[in-house]
Amino acid sequence: MGLSLDARITLLVLLAALVHATWNALVKAGRDPLLLIATVSGVSCLLSAMLLPFVPAPARAAWPYIAAGVLAHNGFKIFLILAYRAGDLSKVYPLARGSAPLVVAAFAGVVAGEVLSGAELAGVALISAGLASLTLEPRRAGRADASAVGFALATGLFIGAYTLVDGVGVRLSDSFLGYTAWLFFFDGIPMMVLAVTLRGRQLPRFFRGEGRTAVVAGCLSLFGYFIVVWALQQGAMAPVAALRETGVIFAAVIGRVALKEPFGWRRILAAALVAAGVAVLNLGG
């Protein structure tokens, strides 16, 4: 099996990026990031539980990676919540998403023996630079401070970590469906326990006001990551990670069209860099 990205993988990962951007847009205006993310995780957990009787169990060699993936996914969620609280995520979160593919590119050779071509490295770098450039907008009130940037970089490390872990784990599994279903089943439990422990009294009011949105977001989250895990089984991890993070650009477009947010020259430049990176990945794959 070759690990370069063909057009089918590219298009499906871009679809996953669009799905990722859509569910993030749904929760963007939420009042309590912990309850929103916990509900998204809980919905994915329950849907996965419904799938378990119908999908093959992962091979024994994949289970340690499922356990490590659960830790990495929940670390990502915790630092994402901290980043939401510390600063302006419209600037900080792109830094997290942009740094993650670089983490994957740096360590994919060690953990999976993947050596990227010069063109593939250039494509990953262009995409990461485009996403990270969204943090360079002019200073204004509410600008993310140093602690928020630190949380964003930590978030990016966890994104890179779970991408690497899941990329190796799914290749050791007999089924990407079984791997993903069991991963998301266990993954949702810690956040649900944390939400009940810290916000249990607020849950009824939250579900009355934002429950439907969170449920839709949870369904989209699971669907999108099924595509990503399948792609990690088929293609090199760093390009897949870079393509997935183009969801930040999709989110910016959704914000402009649906939420009437500004789309200045810096976002146009970021989109152009990301588009160039995608083109280089496909020409050099």
C-alpha positions in Angstrom: 0.0 0.0 0.0 1.4 3.4 -1.0 1.2 6.2 1.4 1.0 9.2 -0.9 -2.3 11.0 -1.1 -4.5 10.5 -4.2 -7.4 12.7 -5.2 -9.9 10.5 -3.4 -8.1 10.8 -0.1 -7.6 14.5 -0.6 -11.3 15.2 -1.3 -12.5 13.1 1.6 -10.1 14.8 4.1 -11.2 18.2 2.8 -14.8 17.1 3.4 -13.8 16.1 6.9 -12.2 19.6 7.3 -15.5 21.2 6.2 -17.4 19.0 8.7 -15.0 20.0 11.4 -15.4 23.7 10.6 -19.2 23.3 10.6 -19.4 21.7 14.0 -16.9 24.2 15.5 -19.0 27.1 14.1 -22.1 25.6 15.8 -20.4 25.6 19.2 -18.4 28.8 18.7 -21.1 31.0 20.3 -21.7 28.7 23.2 -21.7 30.1 26.7 -19.9 27.2 28.5 -17.1 25.5 26.5 -16.8 22.7 29.0 -20.5 21.7 28.7 -20.4 22.1 24.9 -17.3 20.0 24.4 -18.5 17.4 27.0 -21.8 17.1 25.2 -20.1 16.7 21.8 -18.0 14.0 23.4 -21.0 12.4 25.0 -23.0 12.2 21.8 -20.0 10.7 19.9 -19.6 8.2 22.8 -23.3 7.1 22.6 -23.3 6.8 18.8 -20.1 4.8 19.0 -21.7 2.5 21.6 -24.5 1.9 19.2 -22.0 0.9 16.5 -19.9 -1.5 18.6 -22.1 -4.6 18.0 -21.8 -4.1 14.2 -18.1 -3.4 13.7 -15.1 -5.7 14.1 -13.1 -5.4 17.3 -9.7 -3.9 16.8 -6.7 -6.3 16.8 -4.9 -6.8 20.1 -1.9 -4.7 19.0 -4.2 -1.7 18.5 -5.6 -1.5 22.0 -2.6 0.3 23.6 -3.0 3.0 20.9 -6.6 3.3 21.7 -5.7 4.0 25.3 -3.0 6.5 24.4 -5.4 8.1 21.9 -8.1 8.6 24.6 -5.5 10.4 26.8 -4.3 12.6 23.9 -7.8 13.5 22.7 -8.9 14.5 26.3 -5.7 16.4 26.8 -6.6 18.3 23.6 -10.0 19.1 24.9 -8.8 20.3 28.3 -6.3 22.7 26.7 -8.8 23.8 24.2 -11.2 24.8 27.0 -8.3 26.7 28.7 -7.5 28.5 25.5 -11.1 29.5 25.1 -11.0 31.0 28.6 -7.6 32.7 28.3 -7.8 34.5 25.0 -9.3 35.2 21.6 -9.7 31.8 19.9 -10.2 33.4 16.5 -6.5 34.1 16.7 -5.2 31.5 19.1 -7.0 28.4 17.8 -5.5 28.7 14.2 -2.1 28.7 15.9 -3.0 25.3 17.5 -4.3 23.9 14.2 -1.4 25.2 12.2 1.3 23.9 14.5 -0.2 20.3 14.7 0.8 19.2 11.2 4.4 20.3 11.9 4.4 18.1 15.0 3.2 15.2 12.9 5.7 15.9 10.2 8.5 16.0 12.7 7.7 12.7 14.4 6.1 10.6 11.7 9.5 9.3 10.6 10.2 8.1 14.2 6.9 6.5 15.0 5.8 5.2 11.6 8.9 5.3 9.4 7.3 7.8 7.0 9.8 10.0 5.1 8.2 12.9 3.2 9.4 14.1 -0.1 10.6 17.7 -0.4 7.3 18.7 -2.1 5.2 17.1 0.7 7.2 18.9 3.3 6.8 22.2 1.4 3.0 21.6 1.2 2.7 20.9 5.0 4.8 24.0 5.7 2.7 26.2 3.4 -0.6 25.0 5.0 0.8 25.4 8.5 2.1 28.9 7.7 -1.3 29.9 6.2 -3.2 28.8 9.3 -0.7 30.3 11.8 -0.8 33.6 9.8 -4.3 34.1 11.1 -2.8 35.0 14.5 -1.1 38.0 13.0 -4.1 40.3 12.7 -3.7 43.8 14.2 -3.6 44.2 18.0 -7.0 45.1 19.5 -8.8 44.7 22.8 -9.2 41.1 23.9 -6.1 40.0 22.0 -4.8 36.6 23.2 -2.1 37.0 25.8 1.0 34.9 26.3 -0.8 32.3 28.4 -3.4 31.8 25.7 -0.7 31.4 23.1 0.9 28.8 25.4 -2.4 26.9 25.7 -2.8 27.1 21.9 0.6 25.5 21.4 -0.1 22.9 24.0 -3.4 22.2 22.1 -1.4 21.8 18.9 0.9 19.3 20.6 -2.0 17.2 21.7 -3.5 17.3 18.2 -0.3 16.2 16.7 0.0 13.5 19.4 -3.4 11.9 18.8 -2.9 12.1 15.0 0.3 10.1 15.3 -1.2 7.7 17.8 -4.3 7.1 15.8 -2.4 6.9 12.5 -0.2 4.0 13.9 -3.1 2.4 15.8 -5.5 2.2 12.9 -2.9 0.5 10.8 -2.5 -2.2 13.5 -6.2 -2.6 13.7 -8.2 -4.9 11.5 -10.8 -2.2 10.9 -10.8 1.5 10.9 -14.5 1.4 11.8 -13.8 -0.8 14.9 -10.8 1.3 15.9 -12.7 4.6 15.7 -15.9 3.3 17.3 -14.0 2.0 20.4 -11.8 5.1 20.5 -14.7 7.5 20.6 -16.6 5.2 23.1 -13.9 5.5 25.7 -12.9 9.0 24.6 -16.2 10.5 25.6 -16.4 9.2 29.2 -13.8 11.4 30.9 -15.4 14.7 29.7 -18.8 13.5 30.6 -17.7 12.7 34.1 -15.9 16.0 34.4 -18.9 17.9 33.2 -21.3 16.2 35.6 -18.8 16.7 38.5 -18.2 20.4 37.8 -21.4 21.5 36.2 -24.0 19.0 37.1 -26.6 21.5 38.4 -26.3 23.5 35.2 -26.9 20.6 32.8 -30.8 20.9 32.6 -30.6 24.6 31.7 -27.8 24.0 29.2 -29.7 21.2 27.4 -32.8 23.4 27.2 -30.8 26.2 25.6 -28.0 24.6 23.6 -28.6 20.8 23.7 -29.8 20.5 20.2 -26.9 22.4 18.8 -24.4 20.3 20.8 -26.0 17.0 19.6 -25.7 18.0 16.0 -22.1 19.0 16.6 -21.4 15.7 18.2 -22.8 13.8 15.2 -20.7 15.8 12.8 -17.6 15.4 15.0 -17.9 11.6 14.9 -18.6 11.5 11.1 -15.6 13.8 10.3 -13.2 11.8 12.4 -14.2 8.5 10.9 -13.0 10.0 7.6 -9.8 11.2 9.2 -9.0 7.8 10.7 -9.7 6.1 7.4 -7.4 8.5 5.7 -4.6 8.0 8.3 -4.8 4.3 7.4 -4.5 5.0 3.7 -2.0 7.9 3.4 1.0 9.6 5.0 0.1 11.1 8.3 1.6 14.6 8.0 -0.2 15.5 4.7 -3.5 14.1 6.1 -3.0 16.2 9.3 -2.3 19.3 7.2 -5.3 18.8 5.0 -7.6 18.3 8.0 -6.5 21.6 9.5 -7.8 23.5 6.4 -11.0 23.4 8.4 -9.8 26.7 9.9 -10.1 28.4 6.5 -13.5 26.8 6.0 -14.5 28.2 9.4 -13.4 31.7 8.4 -15.5 31.5 5.2 -18.5 30.2 7.2 -18.0 33.1 9.6 -17.9 35.6 6.8 -21.0 34.2 5.0 -23.2 33.1 7.9 -22.0 35.4 10.8 -20.9 38.4 8.8 -17.4 38.4 10.3 -14.6 40.3 8.6 -12.5 38.5 5.9 -9.6 40.9 5.4 -6.5 40.6 3.4 -4.7 38.5 6.0 -7.4 35.8 5.8 -7.2 36.0 2.0 -3.4 35.5 2.2 -3.9 32.6 4.7 -6.4 31.0 2.3 -4.0 31.4 -0.6 -1.2 29.8 1.3 -3.4 26.9 2.3 -4.6 26.4 -1.3 -1.0 26.5 -2.5 -0.1 23.9 0.1 -2.9 21.6 -0.9 -1.8 21.9 -4.6 1.8 21.2 -3.7 0.8 18.1 -1.7 -1.1 16.7 -4.6 1.6 17.5 -7.2 4.4 16.1 -5.0 2.5 13.1 -3.4 
